Amino acid sequence: MFDLVILGGTVIDGSGKEGFRGDVGISGEKIAAIGQFTPRMGHQAIQAEQLIVAPGFIDPHTHSDFTILQDPFAESKIRQGVTTEIGGNCGFSVFPINPAILPAVRDYTRFFPGEISWNWTDYPGYLQEMREKGIACNFGSHVGHGMIRICVKGFSGEAVQAAELEEMSRHLRSALEHGAMGLSLGLAYAPGSFADLRELIPLGRVAREFPRTLIAVHLRDEGDGVMDSVGEMIEVAEKAELPVHICHHKATGVRNWGKVEKTLRLMAEAKDKGLDLTCDVYPYTAANTTLVSLFPKEDLTAGIEGLVEKIQRPSEKVRITSHLQSQAEQVGGWENIRIATVKSAENKKWEGKNIAEIGVGRKTNEAAALMEICLEERGAVNIVLFYVREEDLEEVMRHPQAMFGSDGKILRKEGPLGEGKPHPRNFGAYPRALGRYVRERKVLSLPEAIQKMTSLPAKRLFIEKRGLIREGYYADLTLFDSGKIRDTATFDYPQQYPEGIEFVLVNGQVVLKKGQRTKALPGKIITRQ
């Protein structure tokens, strides 16, 4: 007798193989059997006729570590069919924390939605708070190189000294000893951007001391320097002897469109030489980042406070304006930079507007308008950048070393996590991939796409007994109608949940039932095995 039977569905098991008609029997947290069953063989039964029964989607690239404690029910991700979230990406993690500079860290990370408590200093402390609250989805985290650097050296742009590198190594070892998945680099963001190979390779070799770990990286430059940036990480993979995973791989700006063909070739050639490189991709031609990232990196060496001070100096404005104009040219114009979220009520009217529109509204030039908002919000601004080519996006999706990742976070339709005009990927990435790019554009077959959402990220992250529908595997399952699944979130109206996902199970418990979230919190902490 099973606890639950799923009857009459088409099982696409995550391996890349075609689906088959089959029933799934679940006992406790795990899949007990796959075969032909009847309703009487389970204490509960789900009739899954007309539905695809797939492994729960594993999102290898999220920033949900900043929001999951604010919504343990993981509303916007469970409704996408995501059952496992990996945070701590792009060099940002919520640990380790040096209490002496916590106010500066709070300032630096205020662009994330809601408010985080910071009731911990290390990974075990953060996980303890999560265990006490309970979570609906499974969760694991990398340790962010940027946060390690801030913890040891503040926001300084100077090279690390030997003693500082040893202290950074100590923080890294501690996080990995307590189960962090790997080392996350955010080389496009200060202060991680100040690190060179003399810092990165030794830290990579520290990570190599631990089995089944990796480096996940936001490249130093996804635009004009994307080729060199991929080459840099191939060198890190070779010298640190670690797998490297390139996050949200793309080539940004019109003059760089088409370069993904070359960067993907570099990755394939590295693989042929025995290196282990992979990447993830989200199904949108627009990115989401912090407004502060548009400013010169050297202006962030004293954190947000230092940036605010420099923007206010008349002697610095000409230099900063020139830099911002070059940033606008890189993305194809000011109209391709849109304000997504702000903190103050006064500036809410600019959410969803691009910088060209805001300049007109404020009766000033675009660079001045951008600087004014940065000052008024003290850097706590999210932006959306429209600068990726559709053909490039699809080419990355098709590549055998690529998998899907949202680069999103847990949000809601209401409350502090429901404010502004955030990137729609937070609400619709996985349904969009299955609706637009599988059913409509036929970029991938359904089994191929599901594999890129399940077993490939599980393999990349060394997550055992998840990502496939197999006997003895955890019962993380997503049941959806392949003819109806679609995203409804848009850039103008992002807080919209998708359609077509009927049931989601995490560790054998139903967290989404007939499209409605339950009160179950069965998620587990995923640690490096």
Protein Blocks (a to p, Z undefined) as FASTA:
>chain_A
ZZbdcehiacdehnopacdddddddehjbcfbgcdddfklpfbdcdfehiacddddddfb
dcklmmmmmmmnommmmmnopabdcehiehiacbdcdfklmmmmmmmmmmpgcjdeklaf
bfklmmmmmmmnopabdcdddddfklmmmmmnojafbdcdfklmmmmmmmmmmmmmnopa
bdcddfkbcfklmpcfklmmmmmmmmmmpghiadddddfblclmmmmmmmmmmmmmmmno
pacddehiadehjklgojlmmmmmmmmmmmmnopacddddddbfbdcddfklmpcfklmm
nojmlmmmmmmpmklmmmmmmmmmmmmmmnopaklpccfbdfbfklmmmgopafklmmmm
nopafklmmmmmmmmnnopacddddfbdfklmmmmmmpmkbccdekiacddfedjklgcj
ddfklmmmmmmmmmmmmmmnomacfklmmmmmmmmmmmmnopghihiacehiacdddddd
fklgccfbdfklmmccdehiabdceehiafbgghiacfbdfbccdddZZ
